Amino acid sequence: MKRFHKNKRDAFSMIELIFVIVVLGVVASLGSEMIAKVYKSYILQRAQHRAEIKTELAALQIANRLAAAIPGTVVRKDATGSSPTGGGTVEEITEPMSLPSNSYTVLQWVGADMDSFNSIGSTADRLPGWSGFIDLNTSDSTHLDSKGSKLSRARTIITNLNGGTFPGGFNPAVFFPDDPNAHLVNNLGDNDTRLTLLSPAPRIVEHYKLAWTSYALSVENGDLYLYYSFDPIPGWAIPNGTPKSLLLKNVTVFKFRGDGQTIRFKICASEDIGEDCNISVCKEKAVF
């Protein structure tokens, strides 16, 4: 009786092994390329997202501050000489530009003290820091009777906003509609309803705004800073040592212009992702 033996292969042949290695190599190369592309896409999207978030937050802070700007006090400055905060041309924002738009690096304004205007006391005392109205019948060019105010509260809030000390070296100011001149106030809060001016105002009207500081946006070495806590006088030179806060780094564009009661600005910033590559994001806003 014949017996048939079936040959069994217990291992790959050399050709099969080489073929498997080649296939694995091709798959590995394709996989590594796909992984590299996915990782690069992730890096780009993350940089784009970070740049958009940072630029949007800075733009919102600027818009919120500008919303409280007193009309007629917003000016633009060019950075000349050794002063990064503008030591040359000073122009009201709605005036025609005397220089190319990219020459202006500083936007400055006087901001109404909306913190003490919006604050009120306890249930028994619901008065704001300043009411925004004066009684013309009991006021004169030096003494403004601001009924409905609690000016001592305004002084307390300003003190808290200024790091625990009332602004030294300069005074708060009163502004009347259609009058960009600052009427400085003496001893704010000594009387809860009376504002005493350092100099008589040529004209007083029923409505007013109280301000205790100017603000300025300045691009310095590619970074955007907000200056605060200095004289509430339109176009005032920013003193040395004025506090400032960093709003945004790597700013490539900061442009602004005024049109009536509207201020438009554009801000662009870049996000470095290495290998001489970066992402740039721009935001534009209009403030009324």
TORMARVEX-69727 format. One record per residue (C-alpha): residue number from 0; x, y, z. Coordinates in steps of 0.1 Angstrom, whole numbers. Example, Ala and Ser with C-alpha at 12.3 -4.5 7.8 and 13.67 -1.06 7.14 Angstrom:
REM residues 2
[rec 0, [123, -45, 78]]
[rec 1, [137, -11, 71]]
***
This chain:
REM residues 288
[rec 0, [0, 0, 0]]
[rec 1, [14, 33, -10]]
[rec 2, [16, 62, 13]]
[rec 3, [16, 98, 1]]
[rec 4, [34, 124, 23]]
[rec 5, [23, 161, 20]]
[rec 6, [51, 186, 22]]
[rec 7, [45, 212, 49]]
[rec 8, [61, 246, 48]]
[rec 9, [71, 258, 82]]
[rec 10, [87, 291, 72]]
[rec 11, [87, 320, 46]]
[rec 12, [109, 317, 17]]
[rec 13, [135, 344, 11]]
[rec 14, [115, 360, -17]]
[rec 15, [83, 362, 5]]
[rec 16, [103, 376, 34]]
[rec 17, [117, 403, 12]]
[rec 18, [83, 411, -2]]
[rec 19, [68, 414, 33]]
[rec 20, [97, 438, 43]]
[rec 21, [91, 459, 12]]
[rec 22, [54, 461, 19]]
[rec 23, [60, 471, 55]]
[rec 24, [85, 497, 44]]
[rec 25, [60, 513, 20]]
[rec 26, [32, 512, 47]]
[rec 27, [56, 527, 73]]
[rec 28, [67, 555, 49]]
[rec 29, [31, 564, 40]]
[rec 30, [21, 562, 77]]
[rec 31, [49, 584, 89]]
[rec 32, [41, 610, 62]]
[rec 33, [5, 610, 72]]
[rec 34, [14, 614, 109]]
[rec 35, [37, 642, 100]]
[rec 36, [10, 660, 80]]
[rec 37, [-16, 655, 108]]
[rec 38, [9, 668, 134]]
[rec 39, [18, 698, 112]]
[rec 40, [-19, 706, 107]]
[rec 41, [-25, 704, 145]]
[rec 42, [4, 728, 151]]
[rec 43, [-9, 753, 126]]
[rec 44, [-45, 751, 139]]
[rec 45, [-33, 755, 175]]
[rec 46, [-12, 785, 166]]
[rec 47, [-41, 800, 146]]
[rec 48, [-65, 795, 175]]
[rec 49, [-41, 810, 200]]
[rec 50, [-34, 840, 178]]
[rec 51, [-72, 845, 173]]
[rec 52, [-80, 843, 210]]
[rec 53, [-52, 867, 220]]
[rec 54, [-60, 892, 193]]
[rec 55, [-98, 891, 200]]
[rec 56, [-93, 896, 238]]
[rec 57, [-70, 925, 232]]
[rec 58, [-95, 940, 207]]
[rec 59, [-124, 936, 232]]
[rec 60, [-104, 953, 259]]
[rec 61, [-96, 982, 236]]
[rec 62, [-133, 985, 225]]
[rec 63, [-145, 984, 261]]
[rec 64, [-121, 1012, 271]]
[rec 65, [-129, 1033, 241]]
[rec 66, [-166, 1030, 247]]
[rec 67, [-162, 1052, 278]]
[rec 68, [-140, 1078, 259]]
[rec 69, [-153, 1113, 263]]
[rec 70, [-161, 1128, 229]]
[rec 71, [-135, 1153, 217]]
[rec 72, [-107, 1139, 239]]
[rec 73, [-95, 1111, 216]]
[rec 74, [-62, 1120, 199]]
[rec 75, [-36, 1103, 178]]
[rec 76, [2, 1108, 182]]
[rec 77, [32, 1098, 163]]
[rec 78, [63, 1084, 180]]
[rec 79, [91, 1108, 173]]
[rec 80, [125, 1112, 188]]
[rec 81, [132, 1090, 218]]
[rec 82, [97, 1089, 231]]
[rec 83, [77, 1058, 223]]
[rec 84, [46, 1074, 237]]
[rec 85, [44, 1102, 212]]
[rec 86, [64, 1133, 215]]
[rec 87, [56, 1150, 182]]
[rec 88, [23, 1155, 163]]
[rec 89, [-9, 1154, 184]]
[rec 90, [-42, 1155, 164]]
[rec 91, [-78, 1150, 174]]
[rec 92, [-89, 1117, 160]]
[rec 93, [-115, 1132, 136]]
[rec 94, [-91, 1157, 120]]
[rec 95, [-75, 1150, 87]]
[rec 96, [-41, 1132, 91]]
[rec 97, [-11, 1154, 85]]
[rec 98, [12, 1123, 83]]
[rec 99, [9, 1088, 67]]
[rec 100, [-14, 1066, 87]]
[rec 101, [14, 1042, 97]]
[rec 102, [32, 1071, 114]]
[rec 103, [7, 1072, 142]]
[rec 104, [15, 1047, 169]]
[rec 105, [-3, 1061, 199]]
[rec 106, [-41, 1064, 205]]
[rec 107, [-50, 1084, 236]]
[rec 108, [-82, 1095, 253]]
[rec 109, [-98, 1106, 285]]
[rec 110, [-122, 1080, 299]]
[rec 111, [-153, 1087, 319]]
[rec 112, [-153, 1071, 354]]
[rec 113, [-180, 1046, 346]]
[rec 114, [-170, 1024, 376]]
[rec 115, [-182, 1049, 402]]
[rec 116, [-210, 1061, 379]]
[rec 117, [-225, 1025, 377]]
[rec 118, [-219, 1016, 414]]
[rec 119, [-245, 1021, 440]]
[rec 120, [-246, 1017, 477]]
[rec 121, [-267, 994, 500]]
[rec 122, [-305, 992, 500]]
[rec 123, [-307, 1022, 522]]
[rec 124, [-283, 1042, 500]]
[rec 125, [-288, 1036, 463]]
[rec 126, [-269, 1067, 451]]
[rec 127, [-241, 1064, 425]]
[rec 128, [-207, 1080, 429]]
[rec 129, [-217, 1108, 405]]
[rec 130, [-251, 1113, 390]]
[rec 131, [-240, 1131, 358]]
[rec 132, [-264, 1160, 364]]
[rec 133, [-261, 1194, 382]]
[rec 134, [-287, 1218, 395]]
[rec 135, [-282, 1250, 375]]
[rec 136, [-303, 1270, 400]]
[rec 137, [-279, 1263, 429]]
[rec 138, [-246, 1261, 409]]
[rec 139, [-222, 1286, 396]]
[rec 140, [-191, 1286, 374]]
[rec 141, [-169, 1272, 403]]
[rec 142, [-194, 1252, 425]]
[rec 143, [-214, 1225, 408]]
[rec 144, [-243, 1211, 429]]
[rec 145, [-246, 1175, 417]]
[rec 146, [-277, 1163, 434]]
[rec 147, [-282, 1125, 435]]
[rec 148, [-245, 1119, 439]]
[rec 149, [-223, 1105, 466]]
[rec 150, [-189, 1119, 457]]
[rec 151, [-172, 1103, 487]]
[rec 152, [-181, 1069, 471]]
[rec 153, [-166, 1080, 438]]
[rec 154, [-134, 1090, 457]]
[rec 155, [-133, 1055, 474]]
[rec 156, [-137, 1037, 441]]
[rec 157, [-111, 1057, 423]]
[rec 158, [-87, 1051, 452]]
[rec 159, [-93, 1013, 450]]
[rec 160, [-88, 1014, 412]]
[rec 161, [-56, 1033, 417]]
[rec 162, [-40, 1006, 439]]
[rec 163, [-52, 1019, 472]]
[rec 164, [-41, 1056, 469]]
[rec 165, [-60, 1085, 455]]
[rec 166, [-43, 1098, 423]]
[rec 167, [-14, 1121, 434]]
[rec 168, [0, 1149, 413]]
[rec 169, [-32, 1154, 393]]
[rec 170, [-69, 1161, 398]]
[rec 171, [-101, 1145, 385]]
[rec 172, [-119, 1166, 359]]
[rec 173, [-154, 1175, 348]]
[rec 174, [-164, 1175, 311]]
[rec 175, [-194, 1192, 297]]
[rec 176, [-211, 1181, 263]]
[rec 177, [-194, 1197, 232]]
[rec 178, [-166, 1210, 254]]
[rec 179, [-134, 1189, 253]]
[rec 180, [-117, 1211, 279]]
[rec 181, [-110, 1195, 313]]
[rec 182, [-123, 1214, 343]]
[rec 183, [-102, 1202, 372]]
[rec 184, [-119, 1193, 405]]
[rec 185, [-105, 1202, 439]]
[rec 186, [-108, 1179, 469]]
[rec 187, [-132, 1154, 453]]
[rec 188, [-155, 1138, 479]]
[rec 189, [-151, 1165, 506]]
[rec 190, [-188, 1172, 500]]
[rec 191, [-210, 1144, 487]]
[rec 192, [-230, 1165, 463]]
[rec 193, [-208, 1195, 454]]
[rec 194, [-180, 1196, 429]]
[rec 195, [-156, 1225, 434]]
[rec 196, [-136, 1235, 403]]
[rec 197, [-100, 1248, 405]]
[rec 198, [-108, 1275, 379]]
[rec 199, [-142, 1289, 369]]
[rec 200, [-158, 1272, 339]]
[rec 201, [-167, 1296, 311]]
[rec 202, [-199, 1277, 305]]
[rec 203, [-218, 1252, 326]]
[rec 204, [-247, 1230, 315]]
[rec 205, [-269, 1205, 333]]
[rec 206, [-251, 1173, 321]]
[rec 207, [-215, 1164, 329]]
[rec 208, [-191, 1135, 330]]
[rec 209, [-165, 1129, 357]]
[rec 210, [-130, 1115, 347]]
[rec 211, [-99, 1107, 368]]
[rec 212, [-75, 1093, 342]]
[rec 213, [-64, 1093, 306]]
[rec 214, [-56, 1062, 287]]
[rec 215, [-32, 1056, 259]]
[rec 216, [-24, 1027, 236]]
[rec 217, [12, 1025, 224]]
[rec 218, [31, 1001, 202]]
[rec 219, [66, 996, 216]]
[rec 220, [91, 972, 202]]
[rec 221, [63, 952, 185]]
[rec 222, [42, 949, 217]]
[rec 223, [10, 969, 225]]
[rec 224, [7, 985, 259]]
[rec 225, [-22, 1003, 277]]
[rec 226, [-11, 1033, 298]]
[rec 227, [-34, 1046, 326]]
[rec 228, [-35, 1066, 358]]
[rec 229, [-23, 1100, 344]]
[rec 230, [-38, 1134, 340]]
[rec 231, [-73, 1135, 325]]
[rec 232, [-65, 1162, 300]]
[rec 233, [-68, 1156, 263]]
[rec 234, [-34, 1151, 245]]
[rec 235, [-15, 1153, 278]]
[rec 236, [21, 1141, 276]]
[rec 237, [24, 1107, 293]]
[rec 238, [47, 1112, 323]]
[rec 239, [77, 1089, 329]]
[rec 240, [68, 1061, 352]]
[rec 241, [32, 1060, 342]]
[rec 242, [17, 1025, 349]]
[rec 243, [12, 1004, 318]]
[rec 244, [-2, 970, 311]]
[rec 245, [8, 946, 283]]
[rec 246, [-22, 939, 260]]
[rec 247, [-7, 920, 232]]
[rec 248, [27, 908, 220]]
[rec 249, [41, 905, 185]]
[rec 250, [18, 932, 170]]
[rec 251, [24, 937, 133]]
[rec 252, [-4, 963, 126]]
[rec 253, [-22, 988, 147]]
[rec 254, [-42, 1014, 128]]
[rec 255, [-70, 1036, 139]]
[rec 256, [-92, 1065, 126]]
[rec 257, [-122, 1085, 136]]
[rec 258, [-153, 1093, 117]]
[rec 259, [-177, 1115, 136]]
[rec 260, [-186, 1097, 169]]
[rec 261, [-172, 1064, 156]]
[rec 262, [-137, 1051, 162]]
[rec 263, [-124, 1023, 140]]
[rec 264, [-93, 1003, 147]]
[rec 265, [-75, 973, 132]]
[rec 266, [-50, 952, 151]]
[rec 267, [-29, 923, 138]]
[rec 268, [-6, 900, 157]]
[rec 269, [16, 870, 148]]
[rec 270, [22, 837, 165]]
[rec 271, [56, 821, 160]]
[rec 272, [55, 784, 153]]
[rec 273, [92, 779, 146]]
[rec 274, [113, 773, 115]]
[rec 275, [109, 809, 103]]
[rec 276, [71, 803, 100]]
[rec 277, [44, 822, 118]]
[rec 278, [6, 828, 118]]
[rec 279, [-9, 863, 115]]
[rec 280, [-44, 872, 127]]
[rec 281, [-62, 905, 123]]
[rec 282, [-92, 920, 141]]
[rec 283, [-112, 951, 132]]
[rec 284, [-138, 968, 154]]
[rec 285, [-158, 1000, 154]]
[rec 286, [-167, 1018, 187]]
[rec 287, [-195, 1043, 188]]
***
